[in-house]
Amino acid sequence: MDSQSIKASETVGKDSRGWDEAKKINGRERHLICDNRGLVLLVMVTAADVSDRDAARELLFRLALTHPRSPSSGPTPPMPGNW
């Protein structure tokens, strides 16, 4: 999982842009989830001020809905809160 901040032109509406303080960019951010071969599974575009943590929560939820684990893929790994 990774994200990239992209500058947005002035024609992009202010409601879909945000300020990324770390990179000093006013624009949007692409959040990507790839598999272990580098193939893109999901992409989500948000305003640049959306935190990676919040975007990750939404992306992982969508990933679970679109790519459910099959019964033959083995046991489900424990959730982080259950370690």
C-alpha positions as a Python dict, from the first residue, in 0.01 Angstrom:
ca = {
    (1, 'M'): (0, 0, 0),
    (2, 'D'): (128, 343, -90),
    (3, 'S'): (10, 695, -167),
    (4, 'Q'): (122, 977, -394),
    (5, 'S'): (34, 1346, -371),
    (6, 'I'): (-35, 1524, -699),
    (7, 'K'): (-71, 1896, -762),
    (8, 'A'): (-415, 1992, -889),
    (9, 'S'): (-473, 2266, -1143),
    (10, 'E'): (-690, 2567, -1065),
    (11, 'T'): (-974, 2414, -1270),
    (12, 'V'): (-1013, 2137, -1010),
    (13, 'G'): (-1282, 2222, -756),
    (14, 'K'): (-1167, 2327, -408),
    (15, 'D'): (-1393, 2065, -248),
    (16, 'S'): (-1183, 1784, -403),
    (17, 'R'): (-842, 1938, -324),
    (18, 'G'): (-655, 1954, 2),
    (19, 'W'): (-320, 2062, 150),
    (20, 'D'): (-57, 1792, 210),
    (21, 'E'): (157, 1952, 480),
    (22, 'A'): (443, 1702, 449),
    (23, 'K'): (496, 1763, 77),
    (24, 'K'): (365, 2122, 63),
    (25, 'I'): (123, 2033, -218),
    (26, 'N'): (-228, 2163, -277),
    (27, 'G'): (-405, 1889, -469),
    (28, 'R'): (-515, 1529, -454),
    (29, 'E'): (-370, 1203, -331),
    (30, 'R'): (-375, 858, -495),
    (31, 'H'): (-389, 562, -258),
    (32, 'L'): (-293, 226, -410),
    (33, 'I'): (-301, -136, -298),
    (34, 'C'): (-92, -384, -495),
    (35, 'D'): (-47, -760, -467),
    (36, 'N'): (291, -926, -412),
    (37, 'R'): (356, -927, -790),
    (38, 'G'): (302, -550, -817),
    (39, 'L'): (-39, -571, -983),
    (40, 'V'): (-274, -292, -877),
    (41, 'L'): (-578, -421, -688),
    (42, 'L'): (-745, -95, -582),
    (43, 'V'): (-702, 278, -636),
    (44, 'M'): (-874, 556, -445),
    (45, 'V'): (-831, 929, -510),
    (46, 'T'): (-892, 1170, -221),
    (47, 'A'): (-811, 1525, -128),
    (48, 'A'): (-445, 1554, -26),
    (49, 'D'): (-536, 1636, 335),
    (50, 'V'): (-690, 1290, 395),
    (51, 'S'): (-452, 1095, 619),
    (52, 'D'): (-301, 768, 499),
    (53, 'R'): (-449, 592, 801),
    (54, 'D'): (-805, 695, 715),
    (55, 'A'): (-760, 608, 348),
    (56, 'A'): (-606, 271, 440),
    (57, 'R'): (-905, 182, 654),
    (58, 'E'): (-1142, 247, 362),
    (59, 'L'): (-920, 71, 107),
    (60, 'L'): (-879, -242, 321),
    (61, 'F'): (-1255, -255, 375),
    (62, 'R'): (-1314, -233, -2),
    (63, 'L'): (-1044, -493, -64),
    (64, 'A'): (-1216, -737, 171),
    (65, 'L'): (-1544, -687, -18),
    (66, 'T'): (-1401, -723, -368),
    (67, 'H'): (-1141, -995, -300),
    (68, 'P'): (-1283, -1229, -34),
    (69, 'R'): (-1065, -1514, 90),
    (70, 'S'): (-1166, -1853, -45),
    (71, 'P'): (-1204, -2148, 196),
    (72, 'S'): (-922, -2330, 15),
    (73, 'S'): (-670, -2050, 78),
    (74, 'G'): (-600, -2166, 432),
    (75, 'P'): (-667, -2019, 774),
    (76, 'T'): (-731, -1649, 813),
    (77, 'P'): (-441, -1468, 982),
    (78, 'P'): (-518, -1312, 1322),
    (79, 'M'): (-633, -952, 1336),
    (80, 'P'): (-385, -698, 1480),
    (81, 'G'): (-592, -649, 1796),
    (82, 'N'): (-582, -1023, 1876),
    (83, 'W'): (-203, -1071, 1888),
}
